[in-house]
Amino acid sequence: MSGPRVLLIDDEEELVTTLVERLEIRGIEAEAVTDGHAALELMSREPFDVVAADLKMPGLGGLEVIEILRERYPDVKILLITGHGRPDEEVKDYKVAGVHEVLVKPFSIDTLIASIRGALAANT
């Protein structure tokens, strides 16, 4: 495939498996892992253009993963996934932390694709 490469990180295996399938149907190469440590291991071996990480995961959570990614891979675009709402102040803090957009579950595949494209088009 020649489209962007996306890494999905979420402890809900069924969710990320489904999202990978639906993204690939639309020409976006995607892989999924279910924990932060696996994400960092995969990132060390393969390049990704966009990472979408769940905020709350057992072990290494989304914010910790994002901090590490920002340090090691400053060019990767980051989306944050949450099922816990999005108060304005919280979203502001995430954007400061280098997150392009916060996606609130449940979200549609079209919303995810628009967020991926928006992140790729952004200069920062």
N, CA, C and O atoms as a GROMACS GRO file, in nm:
protein
  496
    1MET      N    1   0.084  -0.118   0.000
    1MET     CA    2   0.000   0.000   0.000
    1MET      C    3   0.088   0.124   0.000
    1MET      O    4   0.201   0.121   0.048
    2SER      N    5   0.036   0.232  -0.054
    2SER     CA    6   0.116   0.353  -0.062
    2SER      C    7   0.064   0.466   0.025
    2SER      O    8   0.119   0.576   0.023
    3GLY      N    9  -0.041   0.442   0.102
    3GLY     CA   10  -0.098   0.545   0.188
    3GLY      C   11  -0.019   0.561   0.316
    3GLY      O   12   0.086   0.500   0.334
    4PRO      N   13  -0.070   0.643   0.405
    4PRO     CA   14  -0.003   0.664   0.533
    4PRO      C   15  -0.005   0.538   0.618
    4PRO      O   16  -0.090   0.451   0.600
    5ARG      N   17   0.090   0.530   0.711
    5ARG     CA   18   0.096   0.418   0.805
    5ARG      C   19   0.049   0.466   0.940
    5ARG      O   20   0.096   0.567   0.992
    6VAL      N   21  -0.046   0.392   0.998
    6VAL     CA   22  -0.107   0.431   1.124
    6VAL      C   23  -0.092   0.318   1.225
    6VAL      O   24  -0.114   0.201   1.195
    7LEU      N   25  -0.053   0.356   1.346
    7LEU     CA   26  -0.046   0.261   1.457
    7LEU      C   27  -0.157   0.295   1.556
    7LEU      O   28  -0.166   0.408   1.605
    8LEU      N   29  -0.242   0.197   1.585
    8LEU     CA   30  -0.351   0.212   1.682
    8LEU      C   31  -0.312   0.140   1.810
    8LEU      O   32  -0.272   0.023   1.808
    9ILE      N   33  -0.324   0.210   1.922
    9ILE     CA   34  -0.290   0.153   2.053
    9ILE      C   35  -0.412   0.164   2.143
    9ILE      O   36  -0.453   0.274   2.180
   10ASP      N   37  -0.470   0.050   2.177
   10ASP     CA   38  -0.588   0.050   2.264
   10ASP      C   39  -0.601  -0.089   2.323
   10ASP      O   40  -0.581  -0.189   2.253
   11ASP      N   41  -0.633  -0.098   2.451
   11ASP     CA   42  -0.646  -0.228   2.515
   11ASP      C   43  -0.775  -0.300   2.476
   11ASP      O   44  -0.795  -0.415   2.515
   12GLU      N   45  -0.862  -0.235   2.400
   12GLU     CA   46  -0.982  -0.300   2.347
   12GLU      C   47  -0.947  -0.365   2.213
   12GLU      O   48  -0.957  -0.302   2.108
   13GLU      N   49  -0.906  -0.491   2.220
   13GLU     CA   50  -0.857  -0.560   2.102
   13GLU      C   51  -0.958  -0.565   1.987
   13GLU      O   52  -0.921  -0.546   1.871
   14GLU      N   53  -1.083  -0.590   2.018
   14GLU     CA   54  -1.185  -0.597   1.913
   14GLU      C   55  -1.198  -0.463   1.840
   14GLU      O   56  -1.214  -0.459   1.718
   15LEU      N   57  -1.192  -0.353   1.916
   15LEU     CA   58  -1.201  -0.220   1.856
   15LEU      C   59  -1.086  -0.196   1.758
   15LEU      O   60  -1.110  -0.157   1.644
   16VAL      N   61  -0.963  -0.217   1.802
   16VAL     CA   62  -0.850  -0.184   1.713
   16VAL      C   63  -0.840  -0.281   1.596
   16VAL      O   64  -0.796  -0.241   1.488
   17THR      N   65  -0.878  -0.404   1.616
   17THR     CA   66  -0.878  -0.500   1.504
   17THR      C   67  -0.977  -0.456   1.397
   17THR      O   68  -0.946  -0.459   1.278
   18THR      N   69  -1.095  -0.416   1.440
   18THR     CA   70  -1.196  -0.367   1.346
   18THR      C   71  -1.150  -0.240   1.276
   18THR      O   72  -1.166  -0.226   1.155
   19LEU      N   73  -1.092  -0.147   1.351
   19LEU     CA   74  -1.044  -0.023   1.290
   19LEU      C   75  -0.934  -0.048   1.188
   19LEU      O   76  -0.932   0.015   1.082
   20VAL      N   77  -0.843  -0.140   1.218
   20VAL     CA   78  -0.737  -0.174   1.122
   20VAL      C   79  -0.799  -0.224   0.992
   20VAL      O   80  -0.760  -0.180   0.884
   21GLU      N   81  -0.893  -0.316   1.002
   21GLU     CA   82  -0.958  -0.370   0.882
   21GLU      C   83  -1.025  -0.260   0.801
   21GLU      O   84  -1.012  -0.256   0.679
   22ARG      N   85  -1.098  -0.173   0.869
   22ARG     CA   86  -1.172  -0.067   0.799
   22ARG      C   87  -1.079   0.038   0.739
   22ARG      O   88  -1.107   0.091   0.632
   23LEU      N   89  -0.969   0.068   0.806
   23LEU     CA   90  -0.871   0.162   0.750
   23LEU      C   91  -0.805   0.104   0.626
   23LEU      O   92  -0.789   0.173   0.525
   24GLU      N   93  -0.768  -0.023   0.633
   24GLU     CA   94  -0.700  -0.085   0.519
   24GLU      C   95  -0.791  -0.095   0.397
   24GLU      O   96  -0.743  -0.084   0.284
   25ILE      N   97  -0.920  -0.115   0.418
   25ILE     CA   98  -1.014  -0.115   0.306
   25ILE      C   99  -1.011   0.019   0.234
   25ILE      O  100  -1.033   0.027   0.114
   26ARG      N  101  -0.983   0.125   0.310
   26ARG     CA  102  -0.980   0.261   0.256
   26ARG      C  103  -0.840   0.307   0.216
   26ARG      O  104  -0.817   0.426   0.193
   27GLY      N  105  -0.747   0.213   0.207
   27GLY     CA  106  -0.613   0.244   0.156
   27GLY      C  107  -0.516   0.302   0.259
   27GLY      O  108  -0.413   0.357   0.221
   28ILE      N  109  -0.548   0.289   0.386
   28ILE     CA  110  -0.459   0.337   0.491
   28ILE      C  111  -0.400   0.216   0.561
   28ILE      O  112  -0.472   0.138   0.624
   29GLU      N  113  -0.270   0.200   0.550
   29GLU     CA  114  -0.203   0.087   0.614
   29GLU      C  115  -0.203   0.108   0.765
   29GLU      O  116  -0.161   0.213   0.814
   30ALA      N  117  -0.250   0.008   0.838
   30ALA     CA  118  -0.263   0.022   0.983
   30ALA      C  119  -0.222  -0.106   1.054
   30ALA      O  120  -0.236  -0.217   1.002
   31GLU      N  121  -0.171  -0.086   1.174
   31GLU     CA  122  -0.141  -0.198   1.263
   31GLU      C  123  -0.193  -0.161   1.400
   31GLU      O  124  -0.213  -0.043   1.430
   32ALA      N  125  -0.216  -0.262   1.482
   32ALA     CA  126  -0.269  -0.237   1.616
   32ALA      C  127  -0.194  -0.319   1.720
   32ALA      O  128  -0.151  -0.431   1.695
   33VAL      N  129  -0.181  -0.259   1.836
   33VAL     CA  130  -0.129  -0.328   1.954
   33VAL      C  131  -0.221  -0.294   2.070
   33VAL      O  132  -0.295  -0.196   2.065
   34THR      N  133  -0.215  -0.376   2.174
   34THR     CA  134  -0.309  -0.358   2.284
   34THR      C  135  -0.244  -0.305   2.413
   34THR      O  136  -0.309  -0.302   2.517
   35ASP      N  137  -0.118  -0.264   2.406
   35ASP     CA  138  -0.057  -0.202   2.523
   35ASP      C  139   0.058  -0.111   2.481
   35ASP      O  140   0.113  -0.123   2.372
   36GLY      N  141   0.093  -0.020   2.571
   36GLY     CA  142   0.194   0.080   2.543
   36GLY      C  143   0.332   0.023   2.517
   36GLY      O  144   0.404   0.071   2.430
   37HIS      N  145   0.370  -0.081   2.592
   37HIS     CA  146   0.503  -0.140   2.573
   37HIS      C  147   0.516  -0.202   2.434
   37HIS      O  148   0.619  -0.187   2.368
   38ALA      N  149   0.411  -0.272   2.389
   38ALA     CA  150   0.413  -0.330   2.255
   38ALA      C  151   0.421  -0.221   2.149
   38ALA      O  152   0.486  -0.239   2.046
   39ALA      N  153   0.355  -0.110   2.174
   39ALA     CA  154   0.359   0.002   2.079
   39ALA      C  155   0.501   0.056   2.064
   39ALA      O  156   0.548   0.079   1.953
   40LEU      N  157   0.569   0.076   2.176
   40LEU     CA  158   0.705   0.129   2.171
   40LEU      C  159   0.800   0.031   2.103
   40LEU      O  160   0.890   0.071   2.029
   41GLU      N  161   0.780  -0.097   2.128
   41GLU     CA  162   0.862  -0.199   2.063
   41GLU      C  163   0.841  -0.197   1.911
   41GLU      O  164   0.938  -0.202   1.835
   42LEU      N  165   0.716  -0.191   1.869
   42LEU     CA  166   0.685  -0.188   1.726
   42LEU      C  167   0.740  -0.060   1.661
   42LEU      O  168   0.796  -0.065   1.552
   43MET      N  169   0.724   0.053   1.728
   43MET     CA  170   0.776   0.180   1.675
   43MET      C  171   0.927   0.177   1.658
   43MET      O  172   0.981   0.243   1.569
   44SER      N  173   0.996   0.101   1.740
   44SER     CA  174   1.142   0.093   1.729
   44SER      C  175   1.185   0.014   1.606
   44SER      O  176   1.298   0.026   1.560
   45ARG      N  177   1.094  -0.068   1.552
   45ARG     CA  178   1.125  -0.151   1.435
   45ARG      C  179   1.066  -0.099   1.306
   45ARG      O  180   1.122  -0.125   1.199
   46GLU      N  181   0.954  -0.027   1.313
   46GLU     CA  182   0.883   0.015   1.192
   46GLU      C  183   0.839   0.160   1.203
   46GLU      O  184   0.798   0.204   1.310
   47PRO      N  185   0.849   0.235   1.094
   47PRO     CA  186   0.804   0.374   1.098
   47PRO      C  187   0.652   0.385   1.079
   47PRO      O  188   0.591   0.309   1.003
   48PHE      N  189   0.592   0.480   1.150
   48PHE     CA  190   0.451   0.511   1.135
   48PHE      C  191   0.437   0.661   1.120
   48PHE      O  192   0.514   0.738   1.179
   49ASP      N  193   0.340   0.703   1.041
   49ASP     CA  194   0.315   0.846   1.020
   49ASP      C  195   0.227   0.904   1.130
   49ASP      O  196   0.245   1.018   1.171
   50VAL      N  197   0.131   0.823   1.176
   50VAL     CA  198   0.034   0.867   1.277
   50VAL      C  199   0.019   0.757   1.381
   50VAL      O  200   0.015   0.638   1.348
   51VAL      N  201   0.012   0.799   1.507
   51VAL     CA  202  -0.017   0.707   1.616
   51VAL      C  203  -0.144   0.755   1.685
   51VAL      O  204  -0.155   0.872   1.721
   52ALA      N  205  -0.239   0.664   1.703
   52ALA     CA  206  -0.362   0.693   1.777
   52ALA      C  207  -0.360   0.608   1.904
   52ALA      O  208  -0.370   0.486   1.897
   53ALA      N  209  -0.346   0.675   2.020
   53ALA     CA  210  -0.328   0.603   2.146
   53ALA      C  211  -0.445   0.629   2.241
   53ALA      O  212  -0.490   0.742   2.256
   54ASP      N  213  -0.492   0.522   2.303
   54ASP     CA  214  -0.597   0.533   2.403
   54ASP      C  215  -0.538   0.597   2.528
   54ASP      O  216  -0.426   0.567   2.568
   55LEU      N  217  -0.615   0.685   2.589
   55LEU     CA  218  -0.571   0.755   2.709
   55LEU      C  219  -0.552   0.659   2.827
   55LEU      O  220  -0.449   0.661   2.894
   56LYS      N  221  -0.651   0.576   2.852
   56LYS     CA  222  -0.650   0.488   2.969
   56LYS      C  223  -0.627   0.344   2.926
   56LYS      O  224  -0.711   0.282   2.862
   57MET      N  225  -0.510   0.293   2.964
   57MET     CA  226  -0.476   0.153   2.939
   57MET      C  227  -0.404   0.100   3.062
   57MET      O  228  -0.337   0.176   3.133
   58PRO      N  229  -0.416  -0.029   3.089
   58PRO     CA  230  -0.339  -0.086   3.200
   58PRO      C  231  -0.190  -0.074   3.170
   58PRO      O  232  -0.148  -0.078   3.054
   59GLY      N  233  -0.112  -0.061   3.273
   59GLY     CA  234   0.033  -0.050   3.254
   59GLY      C  235   0.070   0.088   3.202
   59GLY      O  236   0.037   0.190   3.263
   60LEU      N  237   0.138   0.091   3.090
   60LEU     CA  238   0.184   0.214   3.029
   60LEU      C  239   0.068   0.281   2.957
   60LEU      O  240   0.026   0.234   2.851
   61GLY      N  241   0.015   0.390   3.012
   61GLY     CA  242  -0.102   0.457   2.957
   61GLY      C  243  -0.069   0.546   2.839
   61GLY      O  244   0.047   0.566   2.804
   62GLY      N  245  -0.175   0.598   2.778
   62GLY     CA  246  -0.161   0.678   2.657
   62GLY      C  247  -0.074   0.801   2.673
   62GLY      O  248   0.007   0.831   2.586
   63LEU      N  249  -0.090   0.874   2.784
   63LEU     CA  250  -0.010   0.995   2.803
   63LEU      C  251   0.138   0.962   2.819
   63LEU      O  252   0.224   1.035   2.770
   64GLU      N  253   0.168   0.852   2.888
   64GLU     CA  254   0.308   0.810   2.903
   64GLU      C  255   0.366   0.770   2.767
   64GLU      O  256   0.479   0.804   2.735
   65VAL      N  257   0.288   0.697   2.689
   65VAL     CA  258   0.333   0.658   2.555
   65VAL      C  259   0.359   0.782   2.470
   65VAL      O  260   0.460   0.790   2.399
   66ILE      N  261   0.268   0.879   2.478
   66ILE     CA  262   0.283   1.002   2.399
   66ILE      C  263   0.411   1.076   2.438
   66ILE      O  264   0.483   1.126   2.351
   67GLU      N  265   0.438   1.085   2.567
   67GLU     CA  266   0.560   1.153   2.611
   67GLU      C  267   0.684   1.086   2.553
   67GLU      O  268   0.776   1.154   2.507
   68ILE      N  269   0.687   0.955   2.555
   68ILE     CA  270   0.802   0.881   2.501
   68ILE      C  271   0.810   0.899   2.350
   68ILE      O  272   0.919   0.921   2.296
   69LEU      N  273   0.697   0.891   2.281
   69LEU     CA  274   0.696   0.909   2.136
   69LEU      C  275   0.744   1.049   2.098
   69LEU      O  276   0.822   1.064   2.003
   70ARG      N  277   0.700   1.150   2.170
   70ARG     CA  278   0.741   1.289   2.142
   70ARG      C  279   0.892   1.302   2.150
   70ARG      O  280   0.954   1.373   2.071
   71GLU      N  281   0.951   1.232   2.247
   71GLU     CA  282   1.096   1.238   2.266
   71GLU      C  283   1.172   1.161   2.158
   71GLU      O  284   1.269   1.210   2.102
   72ARG      N  285   1.126   1.040   2.129
   72ARG     CA  286   1.198   0.953   2.036
   72ARG      C  287   1.164   0.977   1.889
   72ARG      O  288   1.250   0.962   1.802
   73TYR      N  289   1.040   1.016   1.861
   73TYR     CA  290   0.992   1.031   1.723
   73TYR      C  291   0.919   1.163   1.709
   73TYR      O  292   0.796   1.164   1.696
   74PRO      N  293   0.990   1.274   1.709
   74PRO     CA  294   0.923   1.405   1.711
   74PRO      C  295   0.838   1.435   1.587
   74PRO      O  296   0.752   1.523   1.593
   75ASP      N  297   0.859   1.364   1.478
   75ASP     CA  298   0.782   1.390   1.356
   75ASP      C  299   0.651   1.312   1.347
   75ASP      O  300   0.568   1.343   1.262
   76VAL      N  301   0.632   1.213   1.432
   76VAL     CA  302   0.510   1.134   1.425
   76VAL      C  303   0.392   1.220   1.472
   76VAL      O  304   0.403   1.295   1.569
   77LYS      N  305   0.281   1.207   1.404
   77LYS     CA  306   0.158   1.278   1.439
   77LYS      C  307   0.081   1.193   1.539
   77LYS      O  308   0.073   1.071   1.525
   78ILE      N  309   0.024   1.258   1.641
   78ILE     CA  310  -0.039   1.183   1.748
   78ILE      C  311  -0.185   1.223   1.765
   78ILE      O  312  -0.220   1.341   1.771
   79LEU      N  313  -0.269   1.120   1.774
   79LEU     CA  314  -0.411   1.135   1.807
   79LEU      C  315  -0.433   1.065   1.940
   79LEU      O  316  -0.373   0.961   1.966
   80LEU      N  317  -0.516   1.122   2.024
   80LEU     CA  318  -0.548   1.062   2.152
   80LEU      C  319  -0.691   1.013   2.148
   80LEU      O  320  -0.781   1.084   2.104
   81ILE      N  321  -0.712   0.891   2.195
   81ILE     CA  322  -0.845   0.830   2.200
   81ILE      C  323  -0.888   0.822   2.346
   81ILE      O  324  -0.810   0.781   2.432
   82THR      N  325  -1.012   0.861   2.373
   82THR     CA  326  -1.062   0.852   2.510
   82THR      C  327  -1.209   0.814   2.511
   82THR      O  328  -1.285   0.852   2.421
   83GLY      N  329  -1.247   0.742   2.611
   83GLY     CA  330  -1.387   0.710   2.632
   83GLY      C  331  -1.441   0.786   2.751
   83GLY      O  332  -1.549   0.755   2.802
   84HIS      N  333  -1.366   0.886   2.796
   84HIS     CA  334  -1.399   0.956   2.920
   84HIS      C  335  -1.437   1.102   2.898
   84HIS      O  336  -1.413   1.185   2.986
   85GLY      N  337  -1.495   1.135   2.785
   85GLY     CA  338  -1.535   1.273   2.758
   85GLY      C  339  -1.414   1.360   2.726
   85GLY      O  340  -1.301   1.313   2.724
   86ARG      N  341  -1.441   1.488   2.700
   86ARG     CA  342  -1.330   1.577   2.667
   86ARG      C  343  -1.354   1.719   2.717
   86ARG      O  344  -1.391   1.807   2.640
   87PRO      N  345  -1.334   1.740   2.844
   87PRO     CA  346  -1.345   1.876   2.895
   87PRO      C  347  -1.247   1.967   2.822
   87PRO      O  348  -1.136   1.926   2.790
   88ASP      N  349  -1.288   2.091   2.797
   88ASP     CA  350  -1.206   2.184   2.719
   88ASP      C  351  -1.065   2.200   2.774
   88ASP      O  352  -0.969   2.201   2.696
   89GLU      N  353  -1.050   2.212   2.903
   89GLU     CA  354  -0.916   2.232   2.961
   89GLU      C  355  -0.828   2.110   2.936
   89GLU      O  356  -0.709   2.123   2.907
   90GLU      N  357  -0.888   1.991   2.947
   90GLU     CA  358  -0.811   1.870   2.923
   90GLU      C  359  -0.761   1.865   2.779
   90GLU      O  360  -0.645   1.833   2.755
   91VAL      N  361  -0.847   1.896   2.683
   91VAL     CA  362  -0.809   1.897   2.542
   91VAL      C  363  -0.697   1.997   2.519
   91VAL      O  364  -0.602   1.968   2.447
   92LYS      N  365  -0.708   2.114   2.579
   92LYS     CA  366  -0.604   2.216   2.565
   92LYS      C  367  -0.469   2.160   2.613
   92LYS      O  368  -0.367   2.178   2.547
   93ASP      N  369  -0.469   2.093   2.728
   93ASP     CA  370  -0.346   2.035   2.781
   93ASP      C  371  -0.288   1.930   2.686
   93ASP      O  372  -0.166   1.924   2.668
   94TYR      N  373  -0.373   1.849   2.626
   94TYR     CA  374  -0.324   1.747   2.534
   94TYR      C  375  -0.262   1.809   2.411
   94TYR      O  376  -0.159   1.762   2.363
   95LYS      N  377  -0.322   1.915   2.360
   95LYS     CA  378  -0.266   1.982   2.241
   95LYS      C  379  -0.129   2.039   2.272
   95LYS      O  380  -0.039   2.035   2.189
   96VAL      N  381  -0.113   2.093   2.392
   96VAL     CA  382   0.018   2.142   2.434
   96VAL      C  383   0.118   2.027   2.437
   96VAL      O  384   0.236   2.045   2.406
   97ALA      N  385   0.071   1.908   2.474
   97ALA     CA  386   0.159   1.791   2.483
   97ALA      C  387   0.192   1.732   2.346
   97ALA      O  388   0.259   1.629   2.339
   98GLY      N  389   0.146   1.795   2.238
   98GLY     CA  390   0.179   1.748   2.105
   98GLY      C  391   0.074   1.660   2.042
   98GLY      O  392   0.102   1.594   1.941
   99VAL      N  393  -0.045   1.656   2.097
   99VAL     CA  394  -0.154   1.576   2.042
   99VAL      C  395  -0.228   1.660   1.939
   99VAL      O  396  -0.270   1.772   1.968
  100HIS      N  397  -0.243   1.606   1.819
  100HIS     CA  398  -0.312   1.680   1.714
  100HIS      C  399  -0.461   1.693   1.743
  100HIS      O  400  -0.520   1.799   1.726
  101GLU      N  401  -0.521   1.582   1.788
  101GLU     CA  402  -0.666   1.583   1.811
  101GLU      C  403  -0.702   1.477   1.913
  101GLU      O  404  -0.633   1.376   1.926
  102VAL      N  405  -0.810   1.500   1.985
  102VAL     CA  406  -0.863   1.403   2.081
  102VAL      C  407  -0.992   1.346   2.022
  102VAL      O  408  -1.084   1.420   1.989
  103LEU      N  409  -0.998   1.215   2.009
  103LEU     CA  410  -1.116   1.146   1.958
  103LEU      C  411  -1.190   1.080   2.075
  103LEU      O  412  -1.130   1.006   2.153
  104VAL      N  413  -1.319   1.107   2.087
  104VAL     CA  414  -1.398   1.051   2.195
  104VAL      C  415  -1.475   0.930   2.144
  104VAL      O  416  -1.547   0.938   2.045
  105LYS      N  417  -1.460   0.817   2.213
  105LYS     CA  418  -1.533   0.696   2.179
  105LYS      C  419  -1.680   0.714   2.213
  105LYS      O  420  -1.711   0.779   2.313
  106PRO      N  421  -1.769   0.661   2.135
  106PRO     CA  422  -1.744   0.595   2.006
  106PRO      C  423  -1.730   0.700   1.896
  106PRO      O  424  -1.800   0.802   1.896
  107PHE      N  425  -1.642   0.674   1.802
  107PHE     CA  426  -1.626   0.761   1.687
  107PHE      C  427  -1.637   0.678   1.561
  107PHE      O  428  -1.613   0.557   1.563
  108SER      N  429  -1.674   0.743   1.452
  108SER     CA  430  -1.691   0.671   1.326
  108SER      C  431  -1.557   0.654   1.255
  108SER      O  432  -1.461   0.725   1.284
  109ILE      N  433  -1.552   0.561   1.165
  109ILE     CA  434  -1.431   0.542   1.085
  109ILE      C  435  -1.403   0.667   1.003
  109ILE      O  436  -1.287   0.702   0.981
  110ASP      N  437  -1.507   0.736   0.957
  110ASP     CA  438  -1.488   0.859   0.881
  110ASP      C  439  -1.425   0.968   0.967
  110ASP      O  440  -1.342   1.045   0.919
  111THR      N  441  -1.464   0.975   1.093
  111THR     CA  442  -1.403   1.071   1.185
  111THR      C  443  -1.256   1.039   1.205
  111THR      O  444  -1.172   1.129   1.204
  112LEU      N  445  -1.224   0.912   1.223
  112LEU     CA  446  -1.084   0.871   1.240
  112LEU      C  447  -1.003   0.906   1.116
  112LEU      O  448  -0.893   0.960   1.128
  113ILE      N  449  -1.055   0.876   0.999
  113ILE     CA  450  -0.984   0.906   0.875
  113ILE      C  451  -0.963   1.056   0.858
  113ILE      O  452  -0.856   1.100   0.817
  114ALA      N  453  -1.066   1.136   0.890
  114ALA     CA  454  -1.051   1.281   0.881
  114ALA      C  455  -0.945   1.330   0.978
  114ALA      O  456  -0.868   1.421   0.946
  115SER      N  457  -0.938   1.272   1.095
  115SER     CA  458  -0.837   1.310   1.194
  115SER      C  459  -0.697   1.272   1.148
  115SER      O  460  -0.601   1.347   1.166
  116ILE      N  461  -0.685   1.155   1.088
  116ILE     CA  462  -0.555   1.111   1.034
  116ILE      C  463  -0.510   1.207   0.925
  116ILE      O  464  -0.395   1.252   0.924
  117ARG      N  465  -0.599   1.236   0.834
  117ARG     CA  466  -0.565   1.329   0.724
  117ARG      C  467  -0.531   1.468   0.776
  117ARG      O  468  -0.438   1.532   0.728
  118GLY      N  469  -0.608   1.515   0.874
  118GLY     CA  470  -0.580   1.645   0.935
  118GLY      C  471  -0.444   1.649   1.001
  118GLY      O  472  -0.371   1.747   0.989
  119ALA      N  473  -0.411   1.542   1.072
  119ALA     CA  474  -0.281   1.535   1.140
  119ALA      C  475  -0.168   1.535   1.038
  119ALA      O  476  -0.066   1.602   1.057
  120LEU      N  477  -0.186   1.461   0.930
  120LEU     CA  478  -0.081   1.454   0.826
  120LEU      C  479  -0.063   1.588   0.754
  120LEU      O  480   0.047   1.622   0.711
  121ALA      N  481  -0.173   1.664   0.742
  121ALA     CA  482  -0.166   1.793   0.674
  121ALA      C  483  -0.110   1.904   0.763
  121ALA      O  484  -0.065   2.008   0.714
  122ALA      N  485  -0.112   1.880   0.894
  122ALA     CA  486  -0.064   1.984   0.989
  122ALA      C  487   0.087   1.998   0.980
  122ALA      O  488   0.159   1.900   0.957
  123ASN      N  489   0.134   2.118   0.999
  123ASN     CA  490   0.279   2.144   0.995
  123ASN      C  491   0.348   2.117   1.126
  123ASN      O  492   0.470   2.110   1.130
  124THR      N  493   0.273   2.102   1.232
  124THR     CA  494   0.335   2.081   1.363
  124THR      C  495   0.308   1.944   1.416
  124THR      O  496   0.353   1.909   1.525
   0.00000   0.00000   0.00000
